[in-house]
Amino acid sequence: MYNDQGPSEDDIDRFSQDETGYCPHCNEEIWDDAAKCPACGNWLHDGTRHEDQAVRYFKNKFVVCIVIALLLGFFWSVTRLF
Ligand SMILES: [Zn+2]
């Protein structure tokens, strides 16, 4: 018989760890234990990638900085026209 008393401790561990990685094929963030990428449908024979998580975080920050710099430069040049 199945135990329907609720999630087991293993389940709670799994949900609280928030284990996600990145698909090596399409770089989508997916569940670490996924056998197949839900985004592109490729099989994850070697599992998900993890090293890109930090890289992507800093890349996003870098892009945001560039955008802010461009906007500031734009407004600066606009205000100088008047
Ligand atoms: Zn994928």
PDB file of the backbone (N, CA, C, O) and the ligand in Angstrom, with CONECT records:
HET     ZN  A 101       1
ATOM      1  N   MET A   1       0.838  -1.212   0.000  1.00  0.00           N
ATOM      2  CA  MET A   1       0.000   0.000   0.000  1.00  0.00           C
ATOM      3  C   MET A   1       0.874   1.265   0.000  1.00  0.00           C
ATOM      4  O   MET A   1       1.981   1.282   0.538  1.00  0.00           O
ATOM      5  N   TYR A   2       0.341   2.307  -0.615  1.00  0.00           N
ATOM      6  CA  TYR A   2       1.080   3.561  -0.652  1.00  0.00           C
ATOM      7  C   TYR A   2       0.802   4.374   0.606  1.00  0.00           C
ATOM      8  O   TYR A   2      -0.284   4.300   1.181  1.00  0.00           O
ATOM      9  N   ASN A   3       1.754   5.115   1.005  1.00  0.00           N
ATOM     10  CA  ASN A   3       1.608   5.988   2.159  1.00  0.00           C
ATOM     11  C   ASN A   3       1.124   7.353   1.689  1.00  0.00           C
ATOM     12  O   ASN A   3       1.849   8.080   1.009  1.00  0.00           O
ATOM     13  N   ASP A   4      -0.105   7.693   2.058  1.00  0.00           N
ATOM     14  CA  ASP A   4      -0.692   8.954   1.612  1.00  0.00           C
ATOM     15  C   ASP A   4      -0.670  10.016   2.701  1.00  0.00           C
ATOM     16  O   ASP A   4      -1.474  10.948   2.685  1.00  0.00           O
ATOM     17  N   GLN A   5       0.238   9.876   3.632  1.00  0.00           N
ATOM     18  CA  GLN A   5       0.262  10.804   4.757  1.00  0.00           C
ATOM     19  C   GLN A   5       0.866  12.156   4.385  1.00  0.00           C
ATOM     20  O   GLN A   5       0.948  13.044   5.234  1.00  0.00           O
ATOM     21  N   GLY A   6       1.283  12.325   3.156  1.00  0.00           N
ATOM     22  CA  GLY A   6       1.891  13.598   2.754  1.00  0.00           C
ATOM     23  C   GLY A   6       3.286  13.360   2.219  1.00  0.00           C
ATOM     24  O   GLY A   6       3.724  12.216   2.089  1.00  0.00           O
ATOM     25  N   PRO A   7       3.982  14.436   1.909  1.00  0.00           N
ATOM     26  CA  PRO A   7       5.322  14.288   1.339  1.00  0.00           C
ATOM     27  C   PRO A   7       6.288  13.672   2.335  1.00  0.00           C
ATOM     28  O   PRO A   7       6.254  13.992   3.523  1.00  0.00           O
ATOM     29  N   SER A   8       7.144  12.793   1.851  1.00  0.00           N
ATOM     30  CA  SER A   8       8.147  12.194   2.718  1.00  0.00           C
ATOM     31  C   SER A   8       9.259  13.205   2.985  1.00  0.00           C
ATOM     32  O   SER A   8       9.301  14.274   2.376  1.00  0.00           O
ATOM     33  N   GLU A   9      10.151  12.856   3.895  1.00  0.00           N
ATOM     34  CA  GLU A   9      11.246  13.781   4.193  1.00  0.00           C
ATOM     35  C   GLU A   9      12.136  13.976   2.981  1.00  0.00           C
ATOM     36  O   GLU A   9      12.694  15.053   2.773  1.00  0.00           O
ATOM     37  N   ASP A  10      12.266  12.917   2.178  1.00  0.00           N
ATOM     38  CA  ASP A  10      13.051  13.035   0.953  1.00  0.00           C
ATOM     39  C   ASP A  10      12.455  14.085   0.029  1.00  0.00           C
ATOM     40  O   ASP A  10      13.177  14.884  -0.566  1.00  0.00           O
ATOM     41  N   ASP A  11      11.133  14.076  -0.087  1.00  0.00           N
ATOM     42  CA  ASP A  11      10.477  15.052  -0.951  1.00  0.00           C
ATOM     43  C   ASP A  11      10.708  16.463  -0.446  1.00  0.00           C
ATOM     44  O   ASP A  11      10.992  17.377  -1.220  1.00  0.00           O
ATOM     45  N   ILE A  12      10.581  16.628   0.866  1.00  0.00           N
ATOM     46  CA  ILE A  12      10.773  17.964   1.437  1.00  0.00           C
ATOM     47  C   ILE A  12      12.195  18.446   1.183  1.00  0.00           C
ATOM     48  O   ILE A  12      12.415  19.605   0.829  1.00  0.00           O
ATOM     49  N   ASP A  13      13.159  17.547   1.365  1.00  0.00           N
ATOM     50  CA  ASP A  13      14.547  17.895   1.088  1.00  0.00           C
ATOM     51  C   ASP A  13      14.692  18.382  -0.342  1.00  0.00           C
ATOM     52  O   ASP A  13      15.333  19.398  -0.614  1.00  0.00           O
ATOM     53  N   ARG A  14      14.092  17.648  -1.231  1.00  0.00           N
ATOM     54  CA  ARG A  14      14.242  17.934  -2.653  1.00  0.00           C
ATOM     55  C   ARG A  14      13.648  19.296  -3.003  1.00  0.00           C
ATOM     56  O   ARG A  14      14.247  20.070  -3.749  1.00  0.00           O
ATOM     57  N   PHE A  15      12.463  19.582  -2.456  1.00  0.00           N
ATOM     58  CA  PHE A  15      11.824  20.846  -2.803  1.00  0.00           C
ATOM     59  C   PHE A  15      12.543  22.023  -2.148  1.00  0.00           C
ATOM     60  O   PHE A  15      12.605  23.108  -2.727  1.00  0.00           O
ATOM     61  N   SER A  16      13.078  21.823  -0.968  1.00  0.00           N
ATOM     62  CA  SER A  16      13.700  22.939  -0.275  1.00  0.00           C
ATOM     63  C   SER A  16      15.078  23.256  -0.840  1.00  0.00           C
ATOM     64  O   SER A  16      15.595  24.358  -0.654  1.00  0.00           O
ATOM     65  N   GLN A  17      15.676  22.280  -1.537  1.00  0.00           N
ATOM     66  CA  GLN A  17      17.022  22.522  -2.057  1.00  0.00           C
ATOM     67  C   GLN A  17      17.013  23.376  -3.316  1.00  0.00           C
ATOM     68  O   GLN A  17      18.012  24.011  -3.653  1.00  0.00           O
ATOM     69  N   ASP A  18      15.873  23.389  -4.012  1.00  0.00           N
ATOM     70  CA  ASP A  18      15.765  24.188  -5.225  1.00  0.00           C
ATOM     71  C   ASP A  18      16.884  23.856  -6.200  1.00  0.00           C
ATOM     72  O   ASP A  18      17.617  24.728  -6.666  1.00  0.00           O
ATOM     73  N   GLU A  19      16.990  22.560  -6.492  1.00  0.00           N
ATOM     74  CA  GLU A  19      18.091  22.102  -7.324  1.00  0.00           C
ATOM     75  C   GLU A  19      17.770  22.254  -8.804  1.00  0.00           C
ATOM     76  O   GLU A  19      17.081  21.425  -9.397  1.00  0.00           O
ATOM     77  N   THR A  20      18.269  23.300  -9.369  1.00  0.00           N
ATOM     78  CA  THR A  20      18.118  23.469 -10.806  1.00  0.00           C
ATOM     79  C   THR A  20      19.486  23.608 -11.442  1.00  0.00           C
ATOM     80  O   THR A  20      20.449  24.040 -10.810  1.00  0.00           O
ATOM     81  N   GLY A  21      19.545  23.231 -12.706  1.00  0.00           N
ATOM     82  CA  GLY A  21      20.760  23.398 -13.483  1.00  0.00           C
ATOM     83  C   GLY A  21      20.380  23.957 -14.833  1.00  0.00           C
ATOM     84  O   GLY A  21      19.248  24.392 -15.048  1.00  0.00           O
ATOM     85  N   TYR A  22      21.344  23.941 -15.745  1.00  0.00           N
ATOM     86  CA  TYR A  22      21.063  24.491 -17.057  1.00  0.00           C
ATOM     87  C   TYR A  22      21.220  23.425 -18.127  1.00  0.00           C
ATOM     88  O   TYR A  22      22.164  22.634 -18.101  1.00  0.00           O
ATOM     89  N   CYS A  23      20.301  23.412 -19.050  1.00  0.00           N
ATOM     90  CA  CYS A  23      20.344  22.456 -20.150  1.00  0.00           C
ATOM     91  C   CYS A  23      21.584  22.733 -21.002  1.00  0.00           C
ATOM     92  O   CYS A  23      21.795  23.868 -21.427  1.00  0.00           O
ATOM     93  N   PRO A  24      22.405  21.711 -21.256  1.00  0.00           N
ATOM     94  CA  PRO A  24      23.604  21.918 -22.079  1.00  0.00           C
ATOM     95  C   PRO A  24      23.269  22.190 -23.538  1.00  0.00           C
ATOM     96  O   PRO A  24      24.139  22.592 -24.310  1.00  0.00           O
ATOM     97  N   HIS A  25      22.026  21.977 -23.916  1.00  0.00           N
ATOM     98  CA  HIS A  25      21.642  22.156 -25.321  1.00  0.00           C
ATOM     99  C   HIS A  25      21.067  23.552 -25.572  1.00  0.00           C
ATOM    100  O   HIS A  25      21.422  24.205 -26.553  1.00  0.00           O
ATOM    101  N   CYS A  26      20.184  24.003 -24.689  1.00  0.00           N
ATOM    102  CA  CYS A  26      19.507  25.281 -24.952  1.00  0.00           C
ATOM    103  C   CYS A  26      19.698  26.283 -23.813  1.00  0.00           C
ATOM    104  O   CYS A  26      19.210  27.410 -23.895  1.00  0.00           O
ATOM    105  N   ASN A  27      20.406  25.882 -22.749  1.00  0.00           N
ATOM    106  CA  ASN A  27      20.715  26.779 -21.631  1.00  0.00           C
ATOM    107  C   ASN A  27      19.502  27.214 -20.834  1.00  0.00           C
ATOM    108  O   ASN A  27      19.579  28.173 -20.066  1.00  0.00           O
ATOM    109  N   GLU A  28      18.391  26.532 -21.000  1.00  0.00           N
ATOM    110  CA  GLU A  28      17.237  26.835 -20.164  1.00  0.00           C
ATOM    111  C   GLU A  28      17.488  26.334 -18.751  1.00  0.00           C
ATOM    112  O   GLU A  28      18.164  25.323 -18.557  1.00  0.00           O
ATOM    113  N   GLU A  29      16.945  27.039 -17.764  1.00  0.00           N
ATOM    114  CA  GLU A  29      17.061  26.575 -16.387  1.00  0.00           C
ATOM    115  C   GLU A  29      16.024  25.490 -16.184  1.00  0.00           C
ATOM    116  O   GLU A  29      14.829  25.721 -16.368  1.00  0.00           O
ATOM    117  N   ILE A  30      16.480  24.304 -15.802  1.00  0.00           N
ATOM    118  CA  ILE A  30      15.579  23.168 -15.660  1.00  0.00           C
ATOM    119  C   ILE A  30      15.906  22.440 -14.378  1.00  0.00           C
ATOM    120  O   ILE A  30      16.933  22.688 -13.747  1.00  0.00           O
ATOM    121  N   TRP A  31      15.005  21.523 -13.994  1.00  0.00           N
ATOM    122  CA  TRP A  31      15.237  20.739 -12.783  1.00  0.00           C
ATOM    123  C   TRP A  31      16.457  19.852 -12.965  1.00  0.00           C
ATOM    124  O   TRP A  31      16.689  19.273 -14.026  1.00  0.00           O
ATOM    125  N   ASP A  32      17.224  19.771 -11.891  1.00  0.00           N
ATOM    126  CA  ASP A  32      18.484  19.050 -11.914  1.00  0.00           C
ATOM    127  C   ASP A  32      18.298  17.570 -12.244  1.00  0.00           C
ATOM    128  O   ASP A  32      19.142  16.967 -12.907  1.00  0.00           O
ATOM    129  N   ASP A  33      17.189  16.986 -11.778  1.00  0.00           N
ATOM    130  CA  ASP A  33      17.005  15.550 -11.959  1.00  0.00           C
ATOM    131  C   ASP A  33      16.162  15.222 -13.185  1.00  0.00           C
ATOM    132  O   ASP A  33      15.717  14.086 -13.348  1.00  0.00           O
ATOM    133  N   ALA A  34      15.943  16.202 -14.040  1.00  0.00           N
ATOM    134  CA  ALA A  34      15.171  15.946 -15.251  1.00  0.00           C
ATOM    135  C   ALA A  34      15.977  15.044 -16.184  1.00  0.00           C
ATOM    136  O   ALA A  34      17.170  15.260 -16.396  1.00  0.00           O
ATOM    137  N   ALA A  35      15.305  14.030 -16.737  1.00  0.00           N
ATOM    138  CA  ALA A  35      15.981  13.138 -17.675  1.00  0.00           C
ATOM    139  C   ALA A  35      15.980  13.731 -19.075  1.00  0.00           C
ATOM    140  O   ALA A  35      16.813  13.388 -19.914  1.00  0.00           O
ATOM    141  N   LYS A  36      15.031  14.624 -19.308  1.00  0.00           N
ATOM    142  CA  LYS A  36      14.872  15.202 -20.631  1.00  0.00           C
ATOM    143  C   LYS A  36      14.539  16.676 -20.456  1.00  0.00           C
ATOM    144  O   LYS A  36      13.750  17.041 -19.584  1.00  0.00           O
ATOM    145  N   CYS A  37      15.137  17.513 -21.279  1.00  0.00           N
ATOM    146  CA  CYS A  37      14.885  18.944 -21.154  1.00  0.00           C
ATOM    147  C   CYS A  37      13.464  19.270 -21.594  1.00  0.00           C
ATOM    148  O   CYS A  37      13.090  18.955 -22.724  1.00  0.00           O
ATOM    149  N   PRO A  38      12.655  19.899 -20.725  1.00  0.00           N
ATOM    150  CA  PRO A  38      11.290  20.246 -21.110  1.00  0.00           C
ATOM    151  C   PRO A  38      11.242  21.396 -22.111  1.00  0.00           C
ATOM    152  O   PRO A  38      10.213  21.623 -22.749  1.00  0.00           O
ATOM    153  N   ALA A  39      12.338  22.113 -22.249  1.00  0.00           N
ATOM    154  CA  ALA A  39      12.335  23.274 -23.146  1.00  0.00           C
ATOM    155  C   ALA A  39      12.658  22.871 -24.581  1.00  0.00           C
ATOM    156  O   ALA A  39      11.946  23.262 -25.506  1.00  0.00           O
ATOM    157  N   CYS A  40      13.721  22.094 -24.778  1.00  0.00           N
ATOM    158  CA  CYS A  40      14.130  21.757 -26.143  1.00  0.00           C
ATOM    159  C   CYS A  40      13.922  20.283 -26.467  1.00  0.00           C
ATOM    160  O   CYS A  40      14.023  19.891 -27.630  1.00  0.00           O
ATOM    161  N   GLY A  41      13.632  19.453 -25.453  1.00  0.00           N
ATOM    162  CA  GLY A  41      13.309  18.055 -25.702  1.00  0.00           C
ATOM    163  C   GLY A  41      14.496  17.133 -25.849  1.00  0.00           C
ATOM    164  O   GLY A  41      14.321  15.946 -26.124  1.00  0.00           O
ATOM    165  N   ASN A  42      15.725  17.656 -25.670  1.00  0.00           N
ATOM    166  CA  ASN A  42      16.903  16.804 -25.764  1.00  0.00           C
ATOM    167  C   ASN A  42      17.083  16.006 -24.488  1.00  0.00           C
ATOM    168  O   ASN A  42      16.760  16.476 -23.397  1.00  0.00           O
ATOM    169  N   TRP A  43      17.600  14.799 -24.631  1.00  0.00           N
ATOM    170  CA  TRP A  43      17.884  13.976 -23.462  1.00  0.00           C
ATOM    171  C   TRP A  43      19.147  14.488 -22.775  1.00  0.00           C
ATOM    172  O   TRP A  43      20.117  14.887 -23.419  1.00  0.00           O
ATOM    173  N   LEU A  44      19.098  14.462 -21.433  1.00  0.00           N
ATOM    174  CA  LEU A  44      20.220  14.993 -20.660  1.00  0.00           C
ATOM    175  C   LEU A  44      21.087  13.836 -20.179  1.00  0.00           C
ATOM    176  O   LEU A  44      21.054  13.460 -19.007  1.00  0.00           O
ATOM    177  N   HIS A  45      21.858  13.282 -21.102  1.00  0.00           N
ATOM    178  CA  HIS A  45      22.676  12.117 -20.775  1.00  0.00           C
ATOM    179  C   HIS A  45      23.719  12.444 -19.711  1.00  0.00           C
ATOM    180  O   HIS A  45      24.032  11.604 -18.867  1.00  0.00           O
ATOM    181  N   ASP A  46      24.249  13.639 -19.748  1.00  0.00           N
ATOM    182  CA  ASP A  46      25.298  14.022 -18.801  1.00  0.00           C
ATOM    183  C   ASP A  46      24.765  14.913 -17.691  1.00  0.00           C
ATOM    184  O   ASP A  46      25.543  15.530 -16.963  1.00  0.00           O
ATOM    185  N   GLY A  47      23.434  14.988 -17.552  1.00  0.00           N
ATOM    186  CA  GLY A  47      22.863  15.819 -16.512  1.00  0.00           C
ATOM    187  C   GLY A  47      22.874  17.287 -16.916  1.00  0.00           C
ATOM    188  O   GLY A  47      23.168  17.633 -18.060  1.00  0.00           O
ATOM    189  N   THR A  48      22.552  18.126 -15.965  1.00  0.00           N
ATOM    190  CA  THR A  48      22.496  19.556 -16.240  1.00  0.00           C
ATOM    191  C   THR A  48      23.829  20.206 -15.946  1.00  0.00           C
ATOM    192  O   THR A  48      24.683  19.628 -15.274  1.00  0.00           O
ATOM    193  N   ARG A  49      23.997  21.398 -16.450  1.00  0.00           N
ATOM    194  CA  ARG A  49      25.207  22.160 -16.170  1.00  0.00           C
ATOM    195  C   ARG A  49      24.963  23.087 -14.997  1.00  0.00           C
ATOM    196  O   ARG A  49      23.849  23.577 -14.810  1.00  0.00           O
ATOM    197  N   HIS A  50      25.986  23.329 -14.213  1.00  0.00           N
ATOM    198  CA  HIS A  50      25.832  24.184 -13.038  1.00  0.00           C
ATOM    199  C   HIS A  50      26.738  25.401 -13.077  1.00  0.00           C
ATOM    200  O   HIS A  50      26.425  26.441 -12.497  1.00  0.00           O
ATOM    201  N   GLU A  51      27.858  25.265 -13.763  1.00  0.00           N
ATOM    202  CA  GLU A  51      28.858  26.338 -13.676  1.00  0.00           C
ATOM    203  C   GLU A  51      28.367  27.640 -14.296  1.00  0.00           C
ATOM    204  O   GLU A  51      28.874  28.720 -13.991  1.00  0.00           O
ATOM    205  N   ASP A  52      27.364  27.519 -15.178  1.00  0.00           N
ATOM    206  CA  ASP A  52      26.884  28.722 -15.857  1.00  0.00           C
ATOM    207  C   ASP A  52      26.001  29.591 -14.975  1.00  0.00           C
ATOM    208  O   ASP A  52      25.714  30.742 -15.304  1.00  0.00           O
ATOM    209  N   GLN A  53      25.577  29.029 -13.856  1.00  0.00           N
ATOM    210  CA  GLN A  53      24.661  29.772 -13.005  1.00  0.00           C
ATOM    211  C   GLN A  53      25.292  31.090 -12.538  1.00  0.00           C
ATOM    212  O   GLN A  53      24.670  32.147 -12.637  1.00  0.00           O
ATOM    213  N   ALA A  54      26.512  31.022 -12.036  1.00  0.00           N
ATOM    214  CA  ALA A  54      27.193  32.220 -11.581  1.00  0.00           C
ATOM    215  C   ALA A  54      27.582  33.089 -12.764  1.00  0.00           C
ATOM    216  O   ALA A  54      27.463  34.314 -12.716  1.00  0.00           O
ATOM    217  N   VAL A  55      28.046  32.448 -13.822  1.00  0.00           N
ATOM    218  CA  VAL A  55      28.450  33.204 -15.009  1.00  0.00           C
ATOM    219  C   VAL A  55      27.278  33.991 -15.558  1.00  0.00           C
ATOM    220  O   VAL A  55      27.399  35.166 -15.905  1.00  0.00           O
ATOM    221  N   ARG A  56      26.136  33.315 -15.629  1.00  0.00           N
ATOM    222  CA  ARG A  56      24.953  33.971 -16.169  1.00  0.00           C
ATOM    223  C   ARG A  56      24.516  35.116 -15.272  1.00  0.00           C
ATOM    224  O   ARG A  56      24.078  36.159 -15.758  1.00  0.00           O
ATOM    225  N   TYR A  57      24.634  34.926 -13.961  1.00  0.00           N
ATOM    226  CA  TYR A  57      24.249  35.968 -13.018  1.00  0.00           C
ATOM    227  C   TYR A  57      25.080  37.218 -13.249  1.00  0.00           C
ATOM    228  O   TYR A  57      24.549  38.329 -13.283  1.00  0.00           O
ATOM    229  N   PHE A  58      26.406  37.031 -13.410  1.00  0.00           N
ATOM    230  CA  PHE A  58      27.262  38.193 -13.588  1.00  0.00           C
ATOM    231  C   PHE A  58      27.084  38.797 -14.973  1.00  0.00           C
ATOM    232  O   PHE A  58      27.204  40.008 -15.157  1.00  0.00           O
ATOM    233  N   LYS A  59      26.796  37.936 -15.945  1.00  0.00           N
ATOM    234  CA  LYS A  59      26.526  38.449 -17.293  1.00  0.00           C
ATOM    235  C   LYS A  59      25.305  39.347 -17.279  1.00  0.00           C
ATOM    236  O   LYS A  59      25.302  40.415 -17.890  1.00  0.00           O
ATOM    237  N   ASN A  60      24.259  38.906 -16.572  1.00  0.00           N
ATOM    238  CA  ASN A  60      23.046  39.708 -16.485  1.00  0.00           C
ATOM    239  C   ASN A  60      23.347  41.048 -15.832  1.00  0.00           C
ATOM    240  O   ASN A  60      22.869  42.092 -16.277  1.00  0.00           O
ATOM    241  N   LYS A  61      24.146  41.004 -14.771  1.00  0.00           N
ATOM    242  CA  LYS A  61      24.507  42.243 -14.090  1.00  0.00           C
ATOM    243  C   LYS A  61      25.283  43.151 -15.029  1.00  0.00           C
ATOM    244  O   LYS A  61      25.073  44.363 -15.062  1.00  0.00           O
ATOM    245  N   PHE A  62      26.184  42.540 -15.794  1.00  0.00           N
ATOM    246  CA  PHE A  62      27.006  43.294 -16.723  1.00  0.00           C
ATOM    247  C   PHE A  62      26.132  43.965 -17.775  1.00  0.00           C
ATOM    248  O   PHE A  62      26.318  45.141 -18.087  1.00  0.00           O
ATOM    249  N   VAL A  63      25.183  43.217 -18.316  1.00  0.00           N
ATOM    250  CA  VAL A  63      24.283  43.768 -19.335  1.00  0.00           C
ATOM    251  C   VAL A  63      23.476  44.916 -18.760  1.00  0.00           C
ATOM    252  O   VAL A  63      23.292  45.940 -19.418  1.00  0.00           O
ATOM    253  N   VAL A  64      22.994  44.753 -17.537  1.00  0.00           N
ATOM    254  CA  VAL A  64      22.211  45.810 -16.902  1.00  0.00           C
ATOM    255  C   VAL A  64      23.053  47.061 -16.749  1.00  0.00           C
ATOM    256  O   VAL A  64      22.568  48.168 -16.984  1.00  0.00           O
ATOM    257  N   CYS A  65      24.323  46.900 -16.355  1.00  0.00           N
ATOM    258  CA  CYS A  65      25.220  48.041 -16.201  1.00  0.00           C
ATOM    259  C   CYS A  65      25.414  48.752 -17.538  1.00  0.00           C
ATOM    260  O   CYS A  65      25.389  49.981 -17.600  1.00  0.00           O
ATOM    261  N   ILE A  66      25.605  47.983 -18.599  1.00  0.00           N
ATOM    262  CA  ILE A  66      25.799  48.561 -19.932  1.00  0.00           C
ATOM    263  C   ILE A  66      24.566  49.368 -20.331  1.00  0.00           C
ATOM    264  O   ILE A  66      24.678  50.491 -20.824  1.00  0.00           O
ATOM    265  N   VAL A  67      23.390  48.782 -20.111  1.00  0.00           N
ATOM    266  CA  VAL A  67      22.143  49.454 -20.481  1.00  0.00           C
ATOM    267  C   VAL A  67      21.994  50.754 -19.710  1.00  0.00           C
ATOM    268  O   VAL A  67      21.615  51.779 -20.277  1.00  0.00           O
ATOM    269  N   ILE A  68      22.292  50.713 -18.411  1.00  0.00           N
ATOM    270  CA  ILE A  68      22.179  51.919 -17.588  1.00  0.00           C
ATOM    271  C   ILE A  68      23.163  52.979 -18.079  1.00  0.00           C
ATOM    272  O   ILE A  68      22.827  54.161 -18.156  1.00  0.00           O
ATOM    273  N   ALA A  69      24.389  52.542 -18.411  1.00  0.00           N
ATOM    274  CA  ALA A  69      25.396  53.471 -18.905  1.00  0.00           C
ATOM    275  C   ALA A  69      24.944  54.110 -20.214  1.00  0.00           C
ATOM    276  O   ALA A  69      25.114  55.313 -20.413  1.00  0.00           O
ATOM    277  N   LEU A  70      24.375  53.314 -21.095  1.00  0.00           N
ATOM    278  CA  LEU A  70      23.899  53.832 -22.376  1.00  0.00           C
ATOM    279  C   LEU A  70      22.764  54.831 -22.158  1.00  0.00           C
ATOM    280  O   LEU A  70      22.720  55.879 -22.803  1.00  0.00           O
ATOM    281  N   LEU A  71      21.853  54.506 -21.253  1.00  0.00           N
ATOM    282  CA  LEU A  71      20.734  55.399 -20.973  1.00  0.00           C
ATOM    283  C   LEU A  71      21.236  56.716 -20.386  1.00  0.00           C
ATOM    284  O   LEU A  71      20.778  57.791 -20.772  1.00  0.00           O
ATOM    285  N   LEU A  72      22.177  56.621 -19.452  1.00  0.00           N
ATOM    286  CA  LEU A  72      22.734  57.832 -18.856  1.00  0.00           C
ATOM    287  C   LEU A  72      23.426  58.673 -19.912  1.00  0.00           C
ATOM    288  O   LEU A  72      23.282  59.895 -19.938  1.00  0.00           O
ATOM    289  N   GLY A  73      24.183  58.006 -20.790  1.00  0.00           N
ATOM    290  CA  GLY A  73      24.865  58.722 -21.862  1.00  0.00           C
ATOM    291  C   GLY A  73      23.864  59.374 -22.802  1.00  0.00           C
ATOM    292  O   GLY A  73      24.073  60.493 -23.270  1.00  0.00           O
ATOM    293  N   PHE A  74      22.791  58.673 -23.070  1.00  0.00           N
ATOM    294  CA  PHE A  74      21.750  59.198 -23.955  1.00  0.00           C
ATOM    295  C   PHE A  74      21.125  60.448 -23.344  1.00  0.00           C
ATOM    296  O   PHE A  74      21.014  61.483 -24.002  1.00  0.00           O
ATOM    297  N   PHE A  75      20.714  60.341 -22.067  1.00  0.00           N
ATOM    298  CA  PHE A  75      20.068  61.480 -21.423  1.00  0.00           C
ATOM    299  C   PHE A  75      21.035  62.647 -21.277  1.00  0.00           C
ATOM    300  O   PHE A  75      20.649  63.812 -21.376  1.00  0.00           O
ATOM    301  N   TRP A  76      22.297  62.309 -21.039  1.00  0.00           N
ATOM    302  CA  TRP A  76      23.299  63.364 -20.885  1.00  0.00           C
ATOM    303  C   TRP A  76      23.451  64.144 -22.192  1.00  0.00           C
ATOM    304  O   TRP A  76      23.513  65.373 -22.195  1.00  0.00           O
ATOM    305  N   SER A  77      23.509  63.400 -23.304  1.00  0.00           N
ATOM    306  CA  SER A  77      23.669  64.072 -24.594  1.00  0.00           C
ATOM    307  C   SER A  77      22.405  64.835 -24.970  1.00  0.00           C
ATOM    308  O   SER A  77      22.486  65.881 -25.613  1.00  0.00           O
ATOM    309  N   VAL A  78      21.237  64.326 -24.576  1.00  0.00           N
ATOM    310  CA  VAL A  78      19.980  65.006 -24.880  1.00  0.00           C
ATOM    311  C   VAL A  78      19.897  66.316 -24.096  1.00  0.00           C
ATOM    312  O   VAL A  78      19.516  67.350 -24.644  1.00  0.00           O
ATOM    313  N   THR A  79      20.255  66.265 -22.822  1.00  0.00           N
ATOM    314  CA  THR A  79      20.141  67.469 -22.006  1.00  0.00           C
ATOM    315  C   THR A  79      21.141  68.533 -22.453  1.00  0.00           C
ATOM    316  O   THR A  79      20.908  69.724 -22.243  1.00  0.00           O
ATOM    317  N   ARG A  80      22.233  68.127 -23.057  1.00  0.00           N
ATOM    318  CA  ARG A  80      23.214  69.100 -23.525  1.00  0.00           C
ATOM    319  C   ARG A  80      22.725  69.845 -24.763  1.00  0.00           C
ATOM    320  O   ARG A  80      23.249  70.910 -25.090  1.00  0.00           O
ATOM    321  N   LEU A  81      21.734  69.301 -25.448  1.00  0.00           N
ATOM    322  CA  LEU A  81      21.241  69.936 -26.672  1.00  0.00           C
ATOM    323  C   LEU A  81      20.406  71.171 -26.354  1.00  0.00           C
ATOM    324  O   LEU A  81      20.239  72.057 -27.192  1.00  0.00           O
ATOM    325  N   PHE A  82      19.884  71.216 -25.130  1.00  0.00           N
ATOM    326  CA  PHE A  82      18.986  72.335 -24.817  1.00  0.00           C
ATOM    327  C   PHE A  82      19.648  73.384 -23.931  1.00  0.00           C
ATOM    328  O   PHE A  82      19.020  74.384 -23.583  1.00  0.00           O
TER     329      PHE A  82
HETATM  330 ZN    ZN A 101      17.144  22.199 -23.483  1.00  0.00          ZN2+
END
